[in-house]
Amino acid sequence: MDRLSVIGLVLAITALCGGSVLKGAGLSGLWSPAAFVIVILGTTASILVQTPIHTFKRAMAMFRWVFRPPAHDRRAMIAQLVEWSTTARKQGLLGLEAQVQAQQDPFVRKGLQMVVDGIEPETIRQMLEIEMHGQSSRDMAAAKVFEGMGIYAPTLGIIGAVLGLMAVMKNLADPSKLGHGIAAAFTATIYGIGSANLALLPIASKLKGVVNAQTEEREMIVEGLIAIAQGENPRNIESRLSGYL
């Protein structure tokens, strides 16, 4: 569980609701079905038009990473690579064959299998880098779905405010409706700017950080596997890979 994400979400809700109460608007001032329809549904519609279906599905699947990012232990991975290197020097590359199926990460399993099969190190690097960068590109595109929503939401909030003011203008003859109408109009702006800056854009940045961390770790794994295939000294491998910590 990413505690900072949970704390940030709680503080965001507290800031918005607490600010509304302290300013005298009350919690009821934050609720507007019309603003919800215009901003939230409008933002969703915009991103659906922009995004391919597979990218959108990937973005929804990655959302849980905000609170539960993939568990990775680089120190443990380096220790594992060094152990494989030691085994390979003592028993040969075929000595690692029993380790292949034990790997839960498909990327690690594929790379280790290529090492066991005796594929040329440069070929292993090329194949793994293609897969690594392909996955990184797909995940980054999914993270940008939330970034796109964060861009559209404030604009739709302004549209909601304008539509609300248009409704107010139609009731200028009835002063009793003006205050409530203007307040409802600006609620849409709060929805747009608030959802973008308190949720959508931070979520996008968090997911980009997770994707970048995954890519760095996979680069480390590639370097380790190549070093094993080349028969390098385990101490040298450990020293080199420690730079990724």
C-alpha positions as CSV (number, residue, x, y, z in Angstrom):
1,M,0.0,0.0,0.0
2,D,1.3,3.4,-1.0
3,R,0.6,5.4,2.2
4,L,1.5,8.8,0.5
5,S,-1.2,8.3,-2.1
6,V,-3.8,7.5,0.6
7,I,-2.7,10.5,2.7
8,G,-2.7,12.7,-0.3
9,L,-6.3,11.7,-1.3
10,V,-7.5,12.2,2.3
11,L,-5.9,15.7,2.4
12,A,-7.3,16.6,-1.0
13,I,-10.8,15.8,0.2
14,T,-10.3,17.5,3.5
15,A,-8.9,20.6,1.8
16,L,-11.8,20.9,-0.6
17,C,-14.6,20.1,1.9
18,G,-13.0,22.0,4.7
19,G,-12.4,25.0,2.5
20,S,-16.0,25.0,1.4
21,V,-17.2,24.9,5.0
22,L,-14.8,27.6,6.2
23,K,-15.7,29.9,3.4
24,G,-19.4,29.6,4.3
25,A,-20.5,27.7,1.3
26,G,-21.1,24.5,3.2
27,L,-20.9,20.9,1.9
28,S,-24.1,21.2,0.0
29,G,-22.5,23.9,-2.1
30,L,-20.2,21.3,-3.6
31,W,-22.9,19.1,-4.9
32,S,-24.4,19.9,-8.3
33,P,-25.9,17.2,-10.6
34,A,-25.6,19.5,-13.6
35,A,-21.9,20.2,-12.9
36,F,-21.3,16.5,-12.4
37,V,-22.9,15.7,-15.8
38,I,-21.0,18.4,-17.7
39,V,-17.6,18.0,-16.1
40,I,-17.2,14.3,-15.2
41,L,-19.2,12.7,-18.0
42,G,-17.9,15.3,-20.4
43,T,-14.3,14.6,-19.5
44,T,-14.9,10.8,-19.8
45,A,-16.5,11.4,-23.2
46,S,-13.5,13.4,-24.4
47,I,-10.9,10.9,-23.3
48,L,-12.9,8.0,-24.9
49,V,-12.8,9.9,-28.2
50,Q,-9.1,10.5,-27.9
51,T,-8.0,7.0,-26.6
52,P,-7.8,3.6,-28.3
53,I,-9.9,1.0,-26.5
54,H,-6.8,-1.2,-25.5
55,T,-5.0,1.9,-24.1
56,F,-8.1,2.9,-22.1
57,K,-8.4,-0.6,-20.7
58,R,-4.7,-0.6,-19.8
59,A,-5.1,2.7,-18.0
60,M,-8.0,1.4,-15.9
61,A,-6.0,-1.7,-15.0
62,M,-3.0,0.5,-14.0
63,F,-5.1,2.7,-11.8
64,R,-4.6,0.4,-8.8
65,W,-0.9,1.2,-9.0
66,V,-1.6,4.5,-7.4
67,F,-2.4,2.8,-4.2
68,R,-0.7,-0.6,-4.7
69,P,2.3,-0.2,-7.1
70,P,4.0,-3.4,-8.3
71,A,6.3,-4.7,-5.6
72,H,10.0,-4.7,-6.8
73,D,13.1,-5.3,-4.7
74,R,16.1,-4.3,-6.6
75,R,18.5,-5.5,-4.0
76,A,16.9,-8.9,-4.0
77,M,17.0,-8.9,-7.8
78,I,20.7,-8.0,-7.9
79,A,21.4,-10.8,-5.3
80,Q,19.5,-13.2,-7.5
81,L,21.5,-12.2,-10.6
82,V,24.8,-12.6,-8.8
83,E,23.7,-16.0,-7.5
84,W,22.8,-17.1,-11.1
85,S,26.2,-15.8,-12.2
86,T,28.0,-17.9,-9.6
87,T,25.9,-21.0,-10.6
88,A,26.7,-20.4,-14.3
89,R,30.4,-20.2,-13.6
90,K,30.4,-23.4,-11.6
91,Q,27.9,-25.5,-13.6
92,G,27.7,-23.8,-17.0
93,L,24.7,-22.0,-18.4
94,L,22.6,-25.2,-18.4
95,G,22.9,-25.2,-14.6
96,L,20.3,-22.3,-14.7
97,E,17.7,-24.3,-16.5
98,A,15.9,-25.3,-13.3
99,Q,15.5,-21.6,-12.4
100,V,13.7,-20.6,-15.6
101,Q,10.2,-21.9,-14.8
102,A,10.5,-20.7,-11.2
103,Q,10.4,-17.1,-12.4
104,Q,7.0,-15.4,-12.0
105,D,8.0,-12.3,-14.1
106,P,7.6,-13.2,-17.8
107,F,10.3,-10.8,-18.8
108,V,12.9,-12.3,-16.4
109,R,11.8,-15.8,-17.4
110,K,12.2,-15.1,-21.1
111,G,15.6,-13.5,-20.7
112,L,16.9,-16.3,-18.5
113,Q,15.7,-18.9,-21.0
114,M,17.6,-17.1,-23.8
115,V,20.7,-17.2,-21.6
116,V,20.3,-20.9,-20.9
117,D,19.7,-21.5,-24.7
118,G,23.1,-20.0,-25.4
119,I,21.9,-17.2,-27.6
120,E,24.4,-14.5,-28.4
121,P,24.5,-11.7,-25.8
122,E,23.9,-9.0,-28.3
123,T,20.9,-10.8,-29.7
124,I,19.6,-11.2,-26.2
125,R,20.0,-7.5,-25.6
126,Q,18.2,-6.5,-28.7
127,M,15.3,-8.8,-28.1
128,L,14.8,-7.9,-24.5
129,E,15.2,-4.1,-25.2
130,I,12.5,-4.3,-27.9
131,E,10.1,-6.0,-25.4
132,M,11.1,-3.6,-22.6
133,H,10.6,-0.4,-24.6
134,G,7.4,-1.7,-26.2
135,Q,5.9,-2.4,-22.8
136,S,7.1,0.9,-21.5
137,S,5.5,2.8,-24.4
138,R,2.2,1.0,-23.8
139,D,2.2,1.7,-20.1
140,M,3.2,5.4,-20.6
141,A,0.4,5.9,-23.1
142,A,-2.0,4.4,-20.5
143,A,-0.7,6.8,-17.9
144,K,-1.3,9.7,-20.2
145,V,-5.0,8.9,-20.3
146,F,-5.3,10.4,-16.8
147,E,-3.1,13.3,-18.0
148,G,-5.5,14.0,-20.9
149,M,-8.5,13.9,-18.5
150,G,-6.7,16.4,-16.3
151,I,-6.3,18.7,-19.3
152,Y,-9.9,18.4,-20.4
153,A,-11.6,18.7,-17.0
154,P,-10.8,22.4,-16.3
155,T,-12.1,23.5,-19.7
156,L,-15.3,21.5,-19.3
157,G,-15.6,23.2,-15.8
158,I,-15.5,26.6,-17.6
159,I,-18.1,25.4,-20.1
160,G,-20.3,24.3,-17.1
161,A,-19.8,27.7,-15.5
162,V,-20.8,29.5,-18.7
163,L,-23.9,27.3,-19.1
164,G,-24.8,28.1,-15.5
165,L,-24.4,31.8,-16.1
166,M,-26.6,31.6,-19.2
167,A,-29.3,30.0,-17.0
168,V,-28.9,32.9,-14.5
169,M,-29.3,35.5,-17.2
170,K,-32.7,34.0,-18.0
171,N,-33.8,34.7,-14.5
172,L,-32.6,38.3,-14.1
173,A,-36.2,39.3,-13.4
174,D,-36.2,37.1,-10.3
175,P,-33.5,38.3,-7.9
176,S,-34.2,35.5,-5.5
177,K,-32.7,33.0,-8.0
178,L,-29.6,34.9,-8.9
179,G,-27.4,34.0,-5.9
180,H,-28.2,30.3,-6.0
181,G,-27.8,30.2,-9.8
182,I,-24.4,31.9,-9.7
183,A,-23.1,29.6,-7.0
184,A,-24.3,26.6,-8.9
185,A,-22.5,27.9,-12.0
186,F,-19.1,28.2,-10.3
187,T,-19.5,24.7,-8.8
188,A,-18.7,23.3,-12.3
189,T,-15.4,25.2,-12.3
190,I,-14.6,23.7,-8.9
191,Y,-15.3,20.2,-10.3
192,G,-13.1,20.8,-13.3
193,I,-10.1,22.4,-11.7
194,G,-10.4,20.4,-8.5
195,S,-10.6,17.0,-10.2
196,A,-7.7,17.9,-12.5
197,N,-5.3,19.2,-9.9
198,L,-6.3,17.1,-6.9
199,A,-6.7,13.8,-8.6
200,L,-6.2,13.3,-12.4
201,L,-2.8,15.1,-13.0
202,P,-1.3,13.6,-9.7
203,I,-2.5,10.2,-10.7
204,A,-0.8,10.5,-14.1
205,S,2.4,11.7,-12.6
206,K,2.4,8.8,-10.1
207,L,1.8,6.2,-12.8
208,K,4.6,7.7,-15.0
209,G,6.9,7.3,-12.1
210,V,6.0,3.7,-11.6
211,V,6.5,3.0,-15.3
212,N,9.9,4.7,-15.3
213,A,10.9,2.7,-12.2
214,Q,9.9,-0.5,-13.9
215,T,11.9,0.3,-17.0
216,E,15.0,1.1,-15.0
217,E,14.7,-2.2,-13.2
218,R,14.3,-4.1,-16.5
219,E,17.4,-2.3,-17.8
220,M,19.2,-3.6,-14.8
221,I,18.0,-7.1,-15.4
222,V,19.1,-7.0,-19.0
223,E,22.6,-5.8,-18.0
224,G,22.8,-8.6,-15.4
225,L,21.6,-11.3,-17.8
226,I,24.0,-10.1,-20.5
227,A,26.9,-10.2,-18.0
228,I,26.0,-13.8,-17.1
229,A,25.9,-14.8,-20.7
230,Q,29.3,-13.3,-21.2
231,G,30.7,-15.2,-18.2
232,E,31.7,-12.1,-16.2
233,N,32.9,-12.3,-12.6
234,P,30.0,-12.3,-10.1
235,R,31.7,-9.5,-8.1
236,N,32.0,-7.3,-11.1
237,I,28.3,-7.9,-11.9
238,E,27.3,-6.9,-8.4
239,S,29.5,-3.8,-8.5
240,R,28.0,-2.7,-11.8
241,L,24.4,-3.4,-11.0
242,S,24.7,-1.6,-7.6
243,G,24.6,1.7,-9.6
244,Y,20.9,1.0,-10.1
245,L,20.1,1.2,-6.4
